[in-house]
Amino acid sequence: MGLVPPWVVDDDPQLNRSRICGIDSPCMQLHDEEQGKRYFSVGAPYILESSDMLRLTQSWVRLVPRVYENYPYLLAEMFAYAMAAAHERLPHLRVDHFMVSNVHVHGEGWPWVDALGDDVCVTPVGGVFFPDSPMPTFVHYCQRYLVENLGFWKRSVDHHVFSCEAPMLIEPSIHLSTPNSTPKLKQGNDQELRYNRRNGFMLCTIHRAFNAALEYYKSKMCHKNANTNKSAIFSDNS
């Protein structure tokens, strides 16, 4: 996940780095916004050597309250991470293909998903998704995903989903997002079909991974009282 670094601009009223990082901080030595985008416009997951992570985390914890003071919004902690990395002189190498998240963007790991064609919802083999195809490592489900009447939105997840009484997520059809199962796409263009397949990939992967975790939890915690009915849909469109 990339974040445009407004803090590189010295007169930014909310993310003023001289106040947040300190006037003598290495953070102040970054003057090129393109370098800021290339090396510090980053988001989780992070991979660092342990000693680097320790010192970066210490600065991160120190800077978060300073960022939040004038920027009390979502992503404040991520801007603080980027500023802490600059303060510690730890430019990052951004690798896009490990993750998929936003179905409408270029980059990320979508070329591998797009290569699946209509087969974006095949059943996992032994718990492994697409064992014979290269795949992104992470599904970052921070968007809304929708195909026909099936959707997922993280803010709609039932807070009691990990309980013995709550149902599991509905099992998606292996034909989800194919043109024949999505009537409005029969005359659609290639871009609409691609976005629909990506939505289908996200929905099928999220639902099946969620259910695998729920099945394990219920088998350990609920014994014979587990609700294994697959009927839940967590979407603000449902």
Secondary structure, 3 states (H helix, E strand, C coil): CCCCCHHHCCCCCCCCHHHHCCCCCHHHHCCCHHHHHHHHCCCCCCCCCHHHHHHHHHHHHHHHHHHHHHCCCCCHHHHHHHHHHHHCCCCCCCCCCCEECCCCCCCCCHHHHHCCCCCCCCCCECCECCCCCCCCCEECCCCCEEECCEEECHHHCCCCCCCCCCCEECCCCCCCCCHHHCHHHCCCCHHHHHHHHHHHHHHHHHHHHHHHHHHHHHHHHCHHHCCCCEEECCCCCC
